[in-house]
Amino acid sequence: MSNQNHSFALTTPLYYVNDVPHIGSAYTTIVADAMARYQRLRGNSVLFITGTDEHGQKIQRTAAQRGIPPQEHCDQIITSFTQLWQKLNIQYDRFSRTTSKSHHQIVIEFFQRVWDQGDIYQDQQKGWYCVACEEFKEERELIDDHYCAIHTNKQAEWRDELNYFFRLSKYQQQLEAFYESQPEFIQPESRRNEVLNFVKQGLQDFSISRLNVDWGFPLPTDPQQTIYVWFDALLGYVTALLEPDDEPTLANALAHWWPINLHLIGKDILRFHAIYWPAMLLSVGLPLPKRVFGHGFLTKDGQKMGKSLGNTLDPFALVDRYNSDAIRYYFLKEIELGKDGDFNETRFINVVNADLANDLGNLLNRTLGMFNKYVHPGGEICLTGAIVAEDNPLKLLGLDLSQQVFARYEVLSFNFGCELILNLVRASNKYIDDTAPWRLYKEGQQGKVEEVLYCVLESIRLSAYLFSPIVPNLSNAIYKQLGFFLDFNDKTLLNQLIDSHAHTQWGTLKVNTNLSKPQPVFSRLELPHPESI
Ligand code: MSP
């Protein structure tokens, strides 16, 4: 399973700072972190970008309601994002803020290049604007009384003002040719079809400036206006590519990591990433990103959870009550990326306990316990080089498991990847029950006892390795008990390991590995008592 080293740059959306992060923002970031960890595990150089989108009317209004200057508001809110990412064990490399000085320089330079192409002109903008989406809506996209279909408690507002427009229509054919030649650009397939249908209806130019919004960068050619928050925010991905000491120029930003390999986003912002963004890049003659993946929504009672709707779960409370691995696991294993998924706390607890505490954690505990008893009673536990039969069921399952799981992770199919690993874990439990090592021991079949226990421990090791992008702390705990000093939270460790490839293979656990005494690796989750909530 050779893997040439590549570089891989990926992004989450830059989150609006109208409020502290909610579980929906955490969802995108957890998925991106799993992908970044998977890419690192394969030995690739990774640049994982996240950050915040801080301009525009929505933020301006929120700050005004709080009675503080918008910059102060943004500075306060972003700390809750960085804290949450730390609690969820998110290992990002860059945090891009759209109010940074370097970003301002990048936006000015980019705007000028689009302007020089003749792709910006002035016209009257009339239409319904949803401030929560920061987007003009067609009448048909709104529900009764001009309420937004996504933010069903927010009414779109009528606008009629002189703005600057970007000539999106000019790029219709180039975009269509691009989608045709790069079918994997928009994923999943259903989202790609949505975009293709939308584009087929004919693209219309869109306004990239605002007249009565002060909180934004002034338009270089007309400082009465500010740059539209989305034109500004998408460029935050470019600014993030600058090295800390770089002069903030486009040439510097684009020197190493461009084009970005993956923009991970929610389905509500697909149009911006799959249509507007590539058109802006075509205008200045830049290569286009490789992939945009639009995932589904986390819902509560069938409705999108959102800050504007006020029906969110507090991710801080959740991670404090349980633990980061549990939350990461639930979102990645239980929800098919691309589909909507409901979060239900009881189901969350049941799934995590069944898979991680029982099937995996107890299995390790039980098997190490048996090792202690049947192989090295009372002493240091060592593997003694069990001979494994060619047709051992766990070996057969384990042999090409990494290849299969990696193929799923590659396409962000984390739930299928997890299911494949769980097959091995469940087969290991069944194998113990079927072979009954306690009986084999009594019958004096020592070689067979060792084979059974070796095969189970090795299957647990491989499972922990393959689960590491999802539940890195649990993988660490398991590896430690199996006598390895490998820290899955160390971003550089796997690149330094000479034999990192060996870990992908079933059969890596060697004779005379020092195993630890069994200790629980994952504590069962409990629903809190009603009075403590
Ligand atoms: N600021 C823009 C993105 C600019 S990127 C250059 C934005 N921010 S957001 O904070 O409103 O949303 C960020 C992401 O969170 C989006 O991908 C959105 O789909 C996602 N989610 C917001 N609510 C969500 C759920 N309830 N479920 C899943 N993801 C959700 O849009």
Boltz pocket constraint, residues with backbone or C-beta under 6 A from the ligand:
constraints:
  - pocket:
      binder: B
      contacts: [[A, 12], [A, 13], [A, 14], [A, 15], [A, 16], [A, 23], [A, 24], [A, 25], [A, 27], [A, 28], [A, 53], [A, 132], [A, 230], [A, 233], [A, 234], [A, 235], [A, 236], [A, 264], [A, 265], [A, 266], [A, 267], [A, 268], [A, 269], [A, 295], [A, 296], [A, 297], [A, 298], [A, 299], [A, 304], [A, 305], [A, 306]]
      max_distance: 6.0
